[in-house]
């Protein structure tokens, strides 16, 4: 029996190749039982004519389906649904019904409500996206990343790709971190002192779980990275805020009874303040005097293009009190979800045991592909390319800010990818952001960094990592124009 060509159609909104879409149409129909074993598919010529695509596209789709045993080829007779193709379930699919569980009682512990930055999902469709932390496709080395990812799929790396490593990390990636990344920060480490993580946020969560209890006190910067506040709330420890100034966290303000201090000295999140070396030494001395530990999130250290970055706290630490966090989120891309912790071996051992309980180990292909990207020099080239582009964008943004009379609230000592801004007097940053959306401009109000009920509603972050140099001046002009209009209304 032949399958009618009219059963095939293409979705113009499908985000993939025509070949892939056609393959999915066939596999979905087989798995749903609409195409049955032994039925003949339309000829490649007839289906191509019906869909308005090339015959070779249909032929390649059919060939892949034969290789995966969804179809079989019978020479001049054409293509048929394979007798050994996956079968639809032999039991009836149950009708979905509403849950009768009282989840307000069933849930034993409620998670903190995530503080999400005011960023639309379709932000790439805006003309002037001053959006932070996303990858600019114009700067990313697609070709060499693809090459490394394919290399990591090869036969030589089959074990790294497929084996259950039982909590171990890819030795090639760990070696690259130790020899390639850490020396730039003045850090020396053994493999036993390094743990690969699913990004910096995963590392922060694990450290909070291992280092904190309900009787211990964690100190965080104010304002701070929103996820850190939520992680500490979930850990049920005691928390204290220390307000940052133009040089980051003041060591003398850390209370003597602190157990763990979470700090971003290289590039404070979100004010961009850089902690001077003297203050870093003072923080380490205070940690030694009062017996507390330090978690150093070396946030955006790779993006140093104005001045050389200061040495990491970890590199100055002689007492083993610092747990150092690094991430590839900004230098490669956030969707990679890959980071690392460097700390004394006893702490790494506990972190590894905790990680083994939750996700066993980081996917092998991700680790090996990143190791190749580092080893073959592509990472260095990528970072240098980003630094050149960011240097230019930052200079243009600074000029536009000055020209249009916008107010800086903080400044970085070495670069980074954003500015910390003050809204005009009497203007709420969230209101300004809402008004700007209608004019194709996106900024990020800073409420999430301050926490519930503590937002002064006067700050926003202005990032230049995802916007072209040519669009920056007009985007800044529109921000200033809307700010003045709202200011006049408030007055």
JOJO-V11708 format. One line per field, one symbol per residue. ss: DSSP state (@ for helix, = for strand, . for the rest). phi: phi as a letter, one per 20 degrees, with the letter a starting at -180 (. if undefined). burial: + if it has 16 or more other ideal C-beta (glycine too) atoms within 10 Angstrom, else -. A space follows every 10 residues. Layout:
# JOJO-V11708
ss->???
phi->???
burial->???
This chain:
# JOJO-V11708
ss->.=..@@@... .......@@@ @@@@@@@@@@ @........= ...@@@@@@@ @...@@@@@@ @@@@@@@... ===.@@@.== =......... .......... ..@@@@.... .......... ..@@@..==. .......... .@@@@@@@@@ @...@@@@@@ @@........ @@@@@@@@@@ @@@@@..... @@@====.@@ @@@@@@@@@@ @.....==== ==...@@@@@ @@@@@..=== =====..==. @@@......= ===....... ......@@@@ @@@@@@@@@@ ..=====... @@@=...... ..@@@@.... .======... ...@@@..== ==..@@@@@@ @@@@@@@@.. ...@@@@@@@ @@@@@..@@@ @@@@@@@@@@ @@@@@@@@@@ @@@@..==== ....=..=== ==......@@ @@@@@@@... ==.==.@@@@ ........== ===.....@@ @@@@@@@@@@ @@@@@@@@@@ .
phi->.eeffffdbd efeferffff ffffffffff fenfddgnfe egffffffff emcfffffff fffffffeme ccdclffodc fffdfgdfge dfffffcffd feffefffbe efffeeffcf feffeefcee deneeeffdf egffffffff ffefffdgff fdfeelnfdf fffgffffed efgfdmddbe gfdccecenf fffffffffe edcfeddddc fcfbggffgf fffffmffcc ecfecfcnff gfefffefdc debcffagdd fmfdfffgff fffffffffd mddcddeefm ffeececfff ffggfefddm eddddcbefe fdaffflcba ddbggfffff fffffffdcm bfgfffffff fffffenfff ffffffffff gfffffffff fffemfdfda beebpncbde ddfggndeff ffffffgfdm ddcdgegffe nfmcffmdcb dcddfccfgf efgfffgfff ffffffffff f
burial->--+----+-- -------++- +++-+++-++ ----+----- ++++--++-+ +-+---++++ +++++----+ ++-----+++ ++--+----- ---------- ---------- ----+-+++- -----+-+++ ++++++---- +--++-+++- -+----+--+ +---+---++ -+++-+++-+ ++--+-+-+- --++++++++ ++++++++++ ++---+++++ ++++++++++ ++--+-++++ ++-+---++- +--+---+++ ++++++++++ +++++---++ -+++-++--- -+++++++++ ++++++--++ +++++++--- ++++++++++ +++--+++++ ++++--++-+ ++-++----- ++-+++++++ +++++--++- -++--++-++ --++-+++-+ +--+-+--++ -+++++++++ ++++--++++ +++-++---- ++++++++++ +---+-++++ ++++++++-- +++-++++++ -++--+---- -
